[in-house]
Amino acid sequence: MDIGIYISLGAVVISFVGLVLSGRKTTREDAAQGAKLDAQLSSIAGGVEDIRVEIRSTRERLNGISERLSAVESSCKSAHHRLDMMEGKHG
């Protein structure tokens, strides 16, 4: 055979091997990037869950404050009524 054919076949084989190796490298890089994204998503999910817990706690505290505020308003109204009555007797 002619030497040109051997060179051509060698170039084809080398190109094929290069293609296969670059495909493996890309697959590894994709897998590494996918794992990194999964880790980041897990971290974000944990942060979201922490925020939900904090919101629940804040909502409970706000409900407690609202109840206490209603009691203080009622007490204040009663005190003002008593003061108005005292002013009426002395004024």
SEFIZA-3560 file (N, C-alpha, C; in Angstrom, 3 decimals):
REM SEFIZA-3560
<numar><xx>0.830</xx><yy>-1.174</yy><zz>0.000</zz><atom>N</atom></numar>
<numar><xx>0.000</xx><yy>0.000</yy><zz>0.000</zz><atom>CA</atom></numar>
<numar><xx>0.881</xx><yy>1.246</yy><zz>0.000</zz><atom>C</atom></numar>
<numar><xx>0.196</xx><yy>2.271</yy><zz>-0.323</zz><atom>N</atom></numar>
<numar><xx>0.875</xx><yy>3.548</yy><zz>-0.411</zz><atom>CA</atom></numar>
<numar><xx>1.018</xx><yy>4.151</yy><zz>0.981</zz><atom>C</atom></numar>
<numar><xx>2.081</xx><yy>4.883</yy><zz>1.239</zz><atom>N</atom></numar>
<numar><xx>2.332</xx><yy>5.484</yy><zz>2.552</zz><atom>CA</atom></numar>
<numar><xx>1.280</xx><yy>6.541</yy><zz>2.879</zz><atom>C</atom></numar>
<numar><xx>0.726</xx><yy>7.193</yy><zz>1.873</zz><atom>N</atom></numar>
<numar><xx>-0.313</xx><yy>8.204</yy><zz>2.088</zz><atom>CA</atom></numar>
<numar><xx>-1.557</xx><yy>7.601</yy><zz>2.710</zz><atom>C</atom></numar>
<numar><xx>-1.883</xx><yy>6.362</yy><zz>2.328</zz><atom>N</atom></numar>
<numar><xx>-3.048</xx><yy>5.686</yy><zz>2.895</zz><atom>CA</atom></numar>
<numar><xx>-2.810</xx><yy>5.391</yy><zz>4.369</zz><atom>C</atom></numar>
<numar><xx>-1.589</xx><yy>4.932</yy><zz>4.694</zz><atom>N</atom></numar>
<numar><xx>-1.251</xx><yy>4.658</yy><zz>6.098</zz><atom>CA</atom></numar>
<numar><xx>-1.321</xx><yy>5.936</yy><zz>6.936</zz><atom>C</atom></numar>
<numar><xx>-0.853</xx><yy>7.024</yy><zz>6.392</zz><atom>N</atom></numar>
<numar><xx>-0.893</xx><yy>8.297</yy><zz>7.111</zz><atom>CA</atom></numar>
<numar><xx>-2.350</xx><yy>8.736</yy><zz>7.305</zz><atom>C</atom></numar>
<numar><xx>-3.154</xx><yy>8.580</yy><zz>6.278</zz><atom>N</atom></numar>
<numar><xx>-4.567</xx><yy>8.940</yy><zz>6.379</zz><atom>CA</atom></numar>
<numar><xx>-5.291</xx><yy>8.096</yy><zz>7.415</zz><atom>C</atom></numar>
<numar><xx>-5.037</xx><yy>6.767</yy><zz>7.394</zz><atom>N</atom></numar>
<numar><xx>-5.656</xx><yy>5.883</yy><zz>8.387</zz><atom>CA</atom></numar>
<numar><xx>-5.192</xx><yy>6.230</yy><zz>9.799</zz><atom>C</atom></numar>
<numar><xx>-3.923</xx><yy>6.552</yy><zz>9.948</zz><atom>N</atom></numar>
<numar><xx>-3.391</xx><yy>6.954</yy><zz>11.262</zz><atom>CA</atom></numar>
<numar><xx>-4.050</xx><yy>8.233</yy><zz>11.750</zz><atom>C</atom></numar>
<numar><xx>-4.248</xx><yy>9.183</yy><zz>10.845</zz><atom>N</atom></numar>
<numar><xx>-4.895</xx><yy>10.442</yy><zz>11.220</zz><atom>CA</atom></numar>
<numar><xx>-6.341</xx><yy>10.209</yy><zz>11.641</zz><atom>C</atom></numar>
<numar><xx>-7.028</xx><yy>9.306</yy><zz>10.938</zz><atom>N</atom></numar>
<numar><xx>-8.406</xx><yy>8.986</yy><zz>11.285</zz><atom>CA</atom></numar>
<numar><xx>-8.464</xx><yy>8.330</yy><zz>12.663</zz><atom>C</atom></numar>
<numar><xx>-7.544</xx><yy>7.388</yy><zz>12.923</zz><atom>N</atom></numar>
<numar><xx>-7.511</xx><yy>6.700</yy><zz>14.222</zz><atom>CA</atom></numar>
<numar><xx>-7.202</xx><yy>7.702</yy><zz>15.331</zz><atom>C</atom></numar>
<numar><xx>-6.238</xx><yy>8.571</yy><zz>15.115</zz><atom>N</atom></numar>
<numar><xx>-5.875</xx><yy>9.568</yy><zz>16.132</zz><atom>CA</atom></numar>
<numar><xx>-7.053</xx><yy>10.519</yy><zz>16.365</zz><atom>C</atom></numar>
<numar><xx>-7.728</xx><yy>10.931</yy><zz>15.320</zz><atom>N</atom></numar>
<numar><xx>-8.896</xx><yy>11.809</yy><zz>15.465</zz><atom>CA</atom></numar>
<numar><xx>-10.002</xx><yy>11.118</yy><zz>16.254</zz><atom>C</atom></numar>
<numar><xx>-10.238</xx><yy>9.849</yy><zz>15.980</zz><atom>N</atom></numar>
<numar><xx>-11.262</xx><yy>9.092</yy><zz>16.688</zz><atom>CA</atom></numar>
<numar><xx>-10.923</xx><yy>8.968</yy><zz>18.170</zz><atom>C</atom></numar>
<numar><xx>-9.674</xx><yy>8.635</yy><zz>18.469</zz><atom>N</atom></numar>
<numar><xx>-9.242</xx><yy>8.514</yy><zz>19.870</zz><atom>CA</atom></numar>
<numar><xx>-9.389</xx><yy>9.868</yy><zz>20.574</zz><atom>C</atom></numar>
<numar><xx>-8.999</xx><yy>10.943</yy><zz>19.901</zz><atom>N</atom></numar>
<numar><xx>-9.142</xx><yy>12.272</yy><zz>20.485</zz><atom>CA</atom></numar>
<numar><xx>-10.585</xx><yy>12.623</yy><zz>20.761</zz><atom>C</atom></numar>
<numar><xx>-11.458</xx><yy>12.254</yy><zz>19.832</zz><atom>N</atom></numar>
<numar><xx>-12.893</xx><yy>12.504</yy><zz>20.007</zz><atom>CA</atom></numar>
<numar><xx>-13.451</xx><yy>11.743</yy><zz>21.205</zz><atom>C</atom></numar>
<numar><xx>-13.077</xx><yy>10.479</yy><zz>21.344</zz><atom>N</atom></numar>
<numar><xx>-13.546</xx><yy>9.661</yy><zz>22.460</zz><atom>CA</atom></numar>
<numar><xx>-13.040</xx><yy>10.218</yy><zz>23.780</zz><atom>C</atom></numar>
<numar><xx>-11.756</xx><yy>10.581</yy><zz>23.831</zz><atom>N</atom></numar>
<numar><xx>-11.189</xx><yy>11.113</yy><zz>25.079</zz><atom>CA</atom></numar>
<numar><xx>-11.804</xx><yy>12.458</yy><zz>25.453</zz><atom>C</atom></numar>
<numar><xx>-12.065</xx><yy>13.321</yy><zz>24.467</zz><atom>N</atom></numar>
<numar><xx>-12.674</xx><yy>14.608</yy><zz>24.789</zz><atom>CA</atom></numar>
<numar><xx>-14.119</xx><yy>14.413</yy><zz>25.257</zz><atom>C</atom></numar>
<numar><xx>-14.808</xx><yy>13.408</yy><zz>24.713</zz><atom>N</atom></numar>
<numar><xx>-16.163</xx><yy>13.100</yy><zz>25.168</zz><atom>CA</atom></numar>
<numar><xx>-16.181</xx><yy>12.648</yy><zz>26.610</zz><atom>C</atom></numar>
<numar><xx>-15.188</xx><yy>11.854</yy><zz>26.987</zz><atom>N</atom></numar>
<numar><xx>-15.091</xx><yy>11.403</yy><zz>28.384</zz><atom>CA</atom></numar>
<numar><xx>-14.794</xx><yy>12.579</yy><zz>29.303</zz><atom>C</atom></numar>
<numar><xx>-13.913</xx><yy>13.465</yy><zz>28.860</zz><atom>N</atom></numar>
<numar><xx>-13.559</xx><yy>14.628</yy><zz>29.680</zz><atom>CA</atom></numar>
<numar><xx>-14.784</xx><yy>15.518</yy><zz>29.865</zz><atom>C</atom></numar>
<numar><xx>-15.540</xx><yy>15.738</yy><zz>28.801</zz><atom>N</atom></numar>
<numar><xx>-16.746</xx><yy>16.556</yy><zz>28.880</zz><atom>CA</atom></numar>
<numar><xx>-17.760</xx><yy>15.917</yy><zz>29.825</zz><atom>C</atom></numar>
<numar><xx>-17.896</xx><yy>14.611</yy><zz>29.752</zz><atom>N</atom></numar>
<numar><xx>-18.828</xx><yy>13.913</yy><zz>30.635</zz><atom>CA</atom></numar>
<numar><xx>-18.406</xx><yy>14.077</yy><zz>32.093</zz><atom>C</atom></numar>
<numar><xx>-17.117</xx><yy>13.967</yy><zz>32.374</zz><atom>N</atom></numar>
<numar><xx>-16.626</xx><yy>14.145</yy><zz>33.743</zz><atom>CA</atom></numar>
<numar><xx>-16.863</xx><yy>15.572</yy><zz>34.216</zz><atom>C</atom></numar>
<numar><xx>-16.582</xx><yy>16.529</yy><zz>33.351</zz><atom>N</atom></numar>
<numar><xx>-16.793</xx><yy>17.925</yy><zz>33.725</zz><atom>CA</atom></numar>
<numar><xx>-18.270</xx><yy>18.208</yy><zz>33.968</zz><atom>C</atom></numar>
<numar><xx>-19.116</xx><yy>17.647</yy><zz>33.115</zz><atom>N</atom></numar>
<numar><xx>-20.563</xx><yy>17.818</yy><zz>33.304</zz><atom>CA</atom></numar>
<numar><xx>-21.025</xx><yy>17.198</yy><zz>34.620</zz><atom>C</atom></numar>
<numar><xx>-20.494</xx><yy>16.033</yy><zz>34.941</zz><atom>N</atom></numar>
<numar><xx>-20.867</xx><yy>15.366</yy><zz>36.190</zz><atom>CA</atom></numar>
<numar><xx>-20.404</xx><yy>16.182</yy><zz>37.392</zz><atom>C</atom></numar>
<numar><xx>-19.184</xx><yy>16.733</yy><zz>37.299</zz><atom>N</atom></numar>
<numar><xx>-18.674</xx><yy>17.547</yy><zz>38.403</zz><atom>CA</atom></numar>
<numar><xx>-19.511</xx><yy>18.811</yy><zz>38.564</zz><atom>C</atom></numar>
<numar><xx>-19.869</xx><yy>19.433</yy><zz>37.452</zz><atom>N</atom></numar>
<numar><xx>-20.683</xx><yy>20.632</yy><zz>37.523</zz><atom>CA</atom></numar>
<numar><xx>-22.080</xx><yy>20.303</yy><zz>38.043</zz><atom>C</atom></numar>
<numar><xx>-22.631</xx><yy>19.172</yy><zz>37.639</zz><atom>N</atom></numar>
<numar><xx>-23.938</xx><yy>18.754</yy><zz>38.142</zz><atom>CA</atom></numar>
<numar><xx>-23.909</xx><yy>18.519</yy><zz>39.646</zz><atom>C</atom></numar>
<numar><xx>-22.835</xx><yy>17.913</yy><zz>40.131</zz><atom>N</atom></numar>
<numar><xx>-22.705</xx><yy>17.675</yy><zz>41.572</zz><atom>CA</atom></numar>
<numar><xx>-22.600</xx><yy>18.997</yy><zz>42.322</zz><atom>C</atom></numar>
<numar><xx>-21.870</xx><yy>19.945</yy><zz>41.724</zz><atom>N</atom></numar>
<numar><xx>-21.731</xx><yy>21.258</yy><zz>42.359</zz><atom>CA</atom></numar>
<numar><xx>-23.090</xx><yy>21.961</yy><zz>42.426</zz><atom>C</atom></numar>
<numar><xx>-23.850</xx><yy>21.888</yy><zz>41.352</zz><atom>N</atom></numar>
<numar><xx>-25.178</xx><yy>22.496</yy><zz>41.341</zz><atom>CA</atom></numar>
<numar><xx>-26.112</xx><yy>21.826</yy><zz>42.346</zz><atom>C</atom></numar>
<numar><xx>-26.028</xx><yy>20.505</yy><zz>42.463</zz><atom>N</atom></numar>
<numar><xx>-26.853</xx><yy>19.790</yy><zz>43.443</zz><atom>CA</atom></numar>
<numar><xx>-26.526</xx><yy>20.248</yy><zz>44.858</zz><atom>C</atom></numar>
<numar><xx>-25.227</xx><yy>20.427</yy><zz>45.133</zz><atom>N</atom></numar>
<numar><xx>-24.814</xx><yy>20.883</yy><zz>46.463</zz><atom>CA</atom></numar>
<numar><xx>-25.340</xx><yy>22.295</yy><zz>46.727</zz><atom>C</atom></numar>
<numar><xx>-25.271</xx><yy>23.159</yy><zz>45.718</zz><atom>N</atom></numar>
<numar><xx>-25.771</xx><yy>24.522</yy><zz>45.889</zz><atom>CA</atom></numar>
<numar><xx>-27.278</xx><yy>24.530</yy><zz>46.096</zz><atom>C</atom></numar>
<numar><xx>-27.989</xx><yy>23.704</yy><zz>45.341</zz><atom>N</atom></numar>
<numar><xx>-29.443</xx><yy>23.623</yy><zz>45.513</zz><atom>CA</atom></numar>
<numar><xx>-29.817</xx><yy>23.099</yy><zz>46.886</zz><atom>C</atom></numar>
<numar><xx>-29.059</xx><yy>22.139</yy><zz>47.381</zz><atom>N</atom></numar>
<numar><xx>-29.320</xx><yy>21.612</yy><zz>48.725</zz><atom>CA</atom></numar>
<numar><xx>-29.112</xx><yy>22.703</yy><zz>49.766</zz><atom>C</atom></numar>
<numar><xx>-28.065</xx><yy>23.492</yy><zz>49.564</zz><atom>N</atom></numar>
<numar><xx>-27.790</xx><yy>24.593</yy><zz>50.486</zz><atom>CA</atom></numar>
<numar><xx>-28.918</xx><yy>25.616</yy><zz>50.448</zz><atom>C</atom></numar>
<numar><xx>-29.391</xx><yy>25.939</yy><zz>49.265</zz><atom>N</atom></numar>
<numar><xx>-30.490</xx><yy>26.894</yy><zz>49.124</zz><atom>CA</atom></numar>
<numar><xx>-31.755</xx><yy>26.333</yy><zz>49.777</zz><atom>C</atom></numar>
<numar><xx>-32.023</xx><yy>25.054</yy><zz>49.556</zz><atom>N</atom></numar>
<numar><xx>-33.209</xx><yy>24.428</yy><zz>50.158</zz><atom>CA</atom></numar>
<numar><xx>-33.138</xx><yy>24.493</yy><zz>51.679</zz><atom>C</atom></numar>
<numar><xx>-31.955</xx><yy>24.267</yy><zz>52.239</zz><atom>N</atom></numar>
<numar><xx>-31.789</xx><yy>24.370</yy><zz>53.691</zz><atom>CA</atom></numar>
<numar><xx>-32.041</xx><yy>25.784</yy><zz>54.180</zz><atom>C</atom></numar>
<numar><xx>-31.555</xx><yy>26.772</yy><zz>53.411</zz><atom>N</atom></numar>
<numar><xx>-31.777</xx><yy>28.170</yy><zz>53.777</zz><atom>CA</atom></numar>
<numar><xx>-33.244</xx><yy>28.534</yy><zz>53.735</zz><atom>C</atom></numar>
<numar><xx>-33.944</xx><yy>28.039</yy><zz>52.724</zz><atom>N</atom></numar>
<numar><xx>-35.381</xx><yy>28.312</yy><zz>52.607</zz><atom>CA</atom></numar>
<numar><xx>-36.127</xx><yy>27.701</yy><zz>53.792</zz><atom>C</atom></numar>
<numar><xx>-35.751</xx><yy>26.499</yy><zz>54.175</zz><atom>N</atom></numar>
<numar><xx>-36.409</xx><yy>25.852</yy><zz>55.321</zz><atom>CA</atom></numar>
<numar><xx>-36.155</xx><yy>26.645</yy><zz>56.601</zz><atom>C</atom></numar>
<numar><xx>-34.919</xx><yy>27.159</yy><zz>56.778</zz><atom>N</atom></numar>
<numar><xx>-34.622</xx><yy>27.996</yy><zz>57.945</zz><atom>CA</atom></numar>
<numar><xx>-35.492</xx><yy>29.245</yy><zz>57.950</zz><atom>C</atom></numar>
<numar><xx>-35.672</xx><yy>29.846</yy><zz>56.787</zz><atom>N</atom></numar>
<numar><xx>-36.503</xx><yy>31.048</yy><zz>56.689</zz><atom>CA</atom></numar>
<numar><xx>-37.946</xx><yy>30.724</yy><zz>57.036</zz><atom>C</atom></numar>
<numar><xx>-38.440</xx><yy>29.572</yy><zz>56.588</zz><atom>N</atom></numar>
<numar><xx>-39.810</xx><yy>29.181</yy><zz>56.930</zz><atom>CA</atom></numar>
<numar><xx>-39.981</xx><yy>29.031</yy><zz>58.431</zz><atom>C</atom></numar>
<numar><xx>-39.003</xx><yy>28.425</yy><zz>59.098</zz><atom>N</atom></numar>
<numar><xx>-39.077</xx><yy>28.249</yy><zz>60.551</zz><atom>CA</atom></numar>
<numar><xx>-39.088</xx><yy>29.614</yy><zz>61.234</zz><atom>C</atom></numar>
<numar><xx>-38.231</xx><yy>30.527</yy><zz>60.755</zz><atom>N</atom></numar>
<numar><xx>-38.184</xx><yy>31.859</yy><zz>61.353</zz><atom>CA</atom></numar>
<numar><xx>-39.504</xx><yy>32.606</yy><zz>61.132</zz><atom>C</atom></numar>
<numar><xx>-40.091</xx><yy>32.462</yy><zz>59.958</zz><atom>N</atom></numar>
<numar><xx>-41.364</xx><yy>33.131</yy><zz>59.673</zz><atom>CA</atom></numar>
<numar><xx>-42.452</xx><yy>32.589</yy><zz>60.591</zz><atom>C</atom></numar>
<numar><xx>-42.479</xx><yy>31.269</yy><zz>60.786</zz><atom>N</atom></numar>
<numar><xx>-43.467</xx><yy>30.671</yy><zz>61.684</zz><atom>CA</atom></numar>
<numar><xx>-43.310</xx><yy>31.236</yy><zz>63.096</zz><atom>C</atom></numar>
<numar><xx>-42.059</xx><yy>31.306</yy><zz>63.561</zz><atom>N</atom></numar>
<numar><xx>-41.792</xx><yy>31.825</yy><zz>64.895</zz><atom>CA</atom></numar>
<numar><xx>-42.196</xx><yy>33.296</yy><zz>64.998</zz><atom>C</atom></numar>
<numar><xx>-41.884</xx><yy>34.064</yy><zz>63.979</zz><atom>N</atom></numar>
<numar><xx>-42.241</xx><yy>35.485</yy><zz>63.971</zz><atom>CA</atom></numar>
<numar><xx>-43.747</xx><yy>35.662</yy><zz>63.967</zz><atom>C</atom></numar>
<numar><xx>-44.448</xx><yy>34.834</yy><zz>63.207</zz><atom>N</atom></numar>
<numar><xx>-45.912</xx><yy>34.911</yy><zz>63.148</zz><atom>CA</atom></numar>
<numar><xx>-46.501</xx><yy>34.614</yy><zz>64.530</zz><atom>C</atom></numar>
<numar><xx>-45.966</xx><yy>33.615</yy><zz>65.222</zz><atom>N</atom></numar>
<numar><xx>-46.473</xx><yy>33.279</yy><zz>66.556</zz><atom>CA</atom></numar>
<numar><xx>-46.231</xx><yy>34.431</yy><zz>67.532</zz><atom>C</atom></numar>
<numar><xx>-45.029</xx><yy>35.034</yy><zz>67.451</zz><atom>N</atom></numar>
<numar><xx>-44.739</xx><yy>36.179</yy><zz>68.333</zz><atom>CA</atom></numar>
<numar><xx>-45.652</xx><yy>37.352</yy><zz>68.022</zz><atom>C</atom></numar>
<numar><xx>-45.901</xx><yy>37.587</yy><zz>66.745</zz><atom>N</atom></numar>
<numar><xx>-46.769</xx><yy>38.689</yy><zz>66.345</zz><atom>CA</atom></numar>
<numar><xx>-48.198</xx><yy>38.468</yy><zz>66.837</zz><atom>C</atom></numar>
<numar><xx>-48.670</xx><yy>37.233</yy><zz>66.767</zz><atom>N</atom></numar>
<numar><xx>-50.005</xx><yy>36.930</yy><zz>67.294</zz><atom>CA</atom></numar>
<numar><xx>-50.066</xx><yy>37.194</yy><zz>68.786</zz><atom>C</atom></numar>
<numar><xx>-49.015</xx><yy>36.825</yy><zz>69.511</zz><atom>N</atom></numar>
<numar><xx>-48.960</xx><yy>37.075</yy><zz>70.957</zz><atom>CA</atom></numar>
<numar><xx>-48.952</xx><yy>38.566</yy><zz>71.260</zz><atom>C</atom></numar>
<numar><xx>-48.187</xx><yy>39.316</yy><zz>70.485</zz><atom>N</atom></numar>
<numar><xx>-48.131</xx><yy>40.767</yy><zz>70.677</zz><atom>CA</atom></numar>
<numar><xx>-49.491</xx><yy>41.384</yy><zz>70.373</zz><atom>C</atom></numar>
<numar><xx>-50.141</xx><yy>40.903</yy><zz>69.343</zz><atom>N</atom></numar>
<numar><xx>-51.463</xx><yy>41.424</yy><zz>68.975</zz><atom>CA</atom></numar>
<numar><xx>-52.459</xx><yy>41.202</yy><zz>70.103</zz><atom>C</atom></numar>
<numar><xx>-52.434</xx><yy>40.032</yy><zz>70.714</zz><atom>N</atom></numar>
<numar><xx>-53.342</xx><yy>39.750</yy><zz>71.827</zz><atom>CA</atom></numar>
<numar><xx>-53.045</xx><yy>40.662</yy><zz>73.014</zz><atom>C</atom></numar>
<numar><xx>-51.747</xx><yy>40.850</yy><zz>73.303</zz><atom>N</atom></numar>
<numar><xx>-51.366</xx><yy>41.716</yy><zz>74.422</zz><atom>CA</atom></numar>
<numar><xx>-51.761</xx><yy>43.163</yy><zz>74.142</zz><atom>C</atom></numar>
<numar><xx>-51.616</xx><yy>43.594</yy><zz>72.884</zz><atom>N</atom></numar>
<numar><xx>-51.991</xx><yy>44.961</yy><zz>72.523</zz><atom>CA</atom></numar>
<numar><xx>-53.482</xx><yy>45.179</yy><zz>72.722</zz><atom>C</atom></numar>
<numar><xx>-54.282</xx><yy>44.197</yy><zz>72.363</zz><atom>N</atom></numar>
<numar><xx>-55.736</xx><yy>44.312</yy><zz>72.567</zz><atom>CA</atom></numar>
<numar><xx>-56.052</xx><yy>44.465</yy><zz>74.041</zz><atom>C</atom></numar>
<numar><xx>-55.362</xx><yy>43.707</yy><zz>74.887</zz><atom>N</atom></numar>
<numar><xx>-55.597</xx><yy>43.799</yy><zz>76.336</zz><atom>CA</atom></numar>
<numar><xx>-55.177</xx><yy>45.173</yy><zz>76.853</zz><atom>C</atom></numar>
<numar><xx>-54.048</xx><yy>45.697</yy><zz>76.363</zz><atom>N</atom></numar>
<numar><xx>-53.581</xx><yy>47.014</yy><zz>76.808</zz><atom>CA</atom></numar>
<numar><xx>-54.552</xx><yy>48.096</yy><zz>76.346</zz><atom>C</atom></numar>
<numar><xx>-55.053</xx><yy>47.994</yy><zz>75.118</zz><atom>N</atom></numar>
<numar><xx>-56.016</xx><yy>48.980</yy><zz>74.630</zz><atom>CA</atom></numar>
<numar><xx>-57.281</xx><yy>48.971</yy><zz>75.474</zz><atom>C</atom></numar>
<numar><xx>-57.738</xx><yy>47.786</yy><zz>75.835</zz><atom>N</atom></numar>
<numar><xx>-58.942</xx><yy>47.675</yy><zz>76.669</zz><atom>CA</atom></numar>
<numar><xx>-58.696</xx><yy>48.293</yy><zz>78.042</zz><atom>C</atom></numar>
<numar><xx>-57.547</xx><yy>48.025</yy><zz>78.598</zz><atom>N</atom></numar>
<numar><xx>-57.211</xx><yy>48.571</yy><zz>79.909</zz><atom>CA</atom></numar>
<numar><xx>-57.084</xx><yy>50.088</yy><zz>79.841</zz><atom>C</atom></numar>
<numar><xx>-56.497</xx><yy>50.581</yy><zz>78.781</zz><atom>N</atom></numar>
<numar><xx>-56.331</xx><yy>52.029</yy><zz>78.597</zz><atom>CA</atom></numar>
<numar><xx>-57.696</xx><yy>52.710</yy><zz>78.460</zz><atom>C</atom></numar>
<numar><xx>-58.584</xx><yy>52.083</yy><zz>77.707</zz><atom>N</atom></numar>
<numar><xx>-59.934</xx><yy>52.629</yy><zz>77.532</zz><atom>CA</atom></numar>
<numar><xx>-60.653</xx><yy>52.716</yy><zz>78.876</zz><atom>C</atom></numar>
<numar><xx>-60.483</xx><yy>51.659</yy><zz>79.681</zz><atom>N</atom></numar>
<numar><xx>-61.116</xx><yy>51.636</yy><zz>81.003</zz><atom>CA</atom></numar>
<numar><xx>-60.529</xx><yy>52.729</yy><zz>81.894</zz><atom>C</atom></numar>
<numar><xx>-59.215</xx><yy>52.906</yy><zz>81.821</zz><atom>N</atom></numar>
<numar><xx>-58.562</xx><yy>53.932</yy><zz>82.640</zz><atom>CA</atom></numar>
<numar><xx>-59.022</xx><yy>55.323</yy><zz>82.208</zz><atom>C</atom></numar>
<numar><xx>-59.131</xx><yy>55.556</yy><zz>80.919</zz><atom>N</atom></numar>
<numar><xx>-59.605</xx><yy>56.854</yy><zz>80.449</zz><atom>CA</atom></numar>
<numar><xx>-61.047</xx><yy>57.106</yy><zz>80.910</zz><atom>C</atom></numar>
<numar><xx>-61.842</xx><yy>56.080</yy><zz>80.889</zz><atom>N</atom></numar>
<numar><xx>-63.234</xx><yy>56.219</yy><zz>81.361</zz><atom>CA</atom></numar>
<numar><xx>-63.255</xx><yy>56.610</yy><zz>82.834</zz><atom>C</atom></numar>
<numar><xx>-62.408</xx><yy>55.953</yy><zz>83.628</zz><atom>N</atom></numar>
<numar><xx>-62.347</xx><yy>56.292</yy><zz>85.056</zz><atom>CA</atom></numar>
<numar><xx>-61.830</xx><yy>57.708</yy><zz>85.264</zz><atom>C</atom></numar>
<numar><xx>-60.847</xx><yy>58.133</yy><zz>84.458</zz><atom>N</atom></numar>
<numar><xx>-60.335</xx><yy>59.501</yy><zz>84.577</zz><atom>CA</atom></numar>
<numar><xx>-61.401</xx><yy>60.519</yy><zz>84.203</zz><atom>C</atom></numar>
<numar><xx>-62.144</xx><yy>60.211</yy><zz>83.151</zz><atom>N</atom></numar>
<numar><xx>-63.241</xx><yy>61.114</yy><zz>82.756</zz><atom>CA</atom></numar>
<numar><xx>-64.267</xx><yy>61.236</yy><zz>83.875</zz><atom>C</atom></numar>
<numar><xx>-64.562</xx><yy>60.127</yy><zz>84.552</zz><atom>N</atom></numar>
<numar><xx>-65.523</xx><yy>60.145</yy><zz>85.656</zz><atom>CA</atom></numar>
<numar><xx>-64.971</xx><yy>60.986</yy><zz>86.809</zz><atom>C</atom></numar>
<numar><xx>-63.672</xx><yy>60.866</yy><zz>87.088</zz><atom>N</atom></numar>
<numar><xx>-63.064</xx><yy>61.636</yy><zz>88.178</zz><atom>CA</atom></numar>
<numar><xx>-63.073</xx><yy>63.127</yy><zz>87.857</zz><atom>C</atom></numar>
<numar><xx>-62.814</xx><yy>63.466</yy><zz>86.615</zz><atom>N</atom></numar>
<numar><xx>-62.834</xx><yy>64.875</yy><zz>86.233</zz><atom>CA</atom></numar>
<numar><xx>-64.243</xx><yy>65.439</yy><zz>86.381</zz><atom>C</atom></numar>
<numar><xx>-65.229</xx><yy>64.613</yy><zz>86.051</zz><atom>N</atom></numar>
<numar><xx>-66.619</xx><yy>65.059</yy><zz>86.158</zz><atom>CA</atom></numar>
<numar><xx>-67.003</xx><yy>65.353</yy><zz>87.602</zz><atom>C</atom></numar>
<numar><xx>-66.485</xx><yy>64.559</yy><zz>88.549</zz><atom>N</atom></numar>
<numar><xx>-66.834</xx><yy>64.753</yy><zz>89.962</zz><atom>CA</atom></numar>
<numar><xx>-66.087</xx><yy>65.963</yy><zz>90.524</zz><atom>C</atom></numar>
<numar><xx>-64.839</xx><yy>66.173</yy><zz>90.108</zz><atom>N</atom></numar>
<numar><xx>-64.052</xx><yy>67.231</yy><zz>90.694</zz><atom>CA</atom></numar>
<numar><xx>-64.075</xx><yy>68.504</yy><zz>89.852</zz><atom>C</atom></numar>
<numar><xx>-64.474</xx><yy>68.405</yy><zz>88.611</zz><atom>N</atom></numar>
<numar><xx>-64.378</xx><yy>69.567</yy><zz>87.732</zz><atom>CA</atom></numar>
<numar><xx>-65.608</xx><yy>70.294</yy><zz>87.629</zz><atom>C</atom></numar>
//
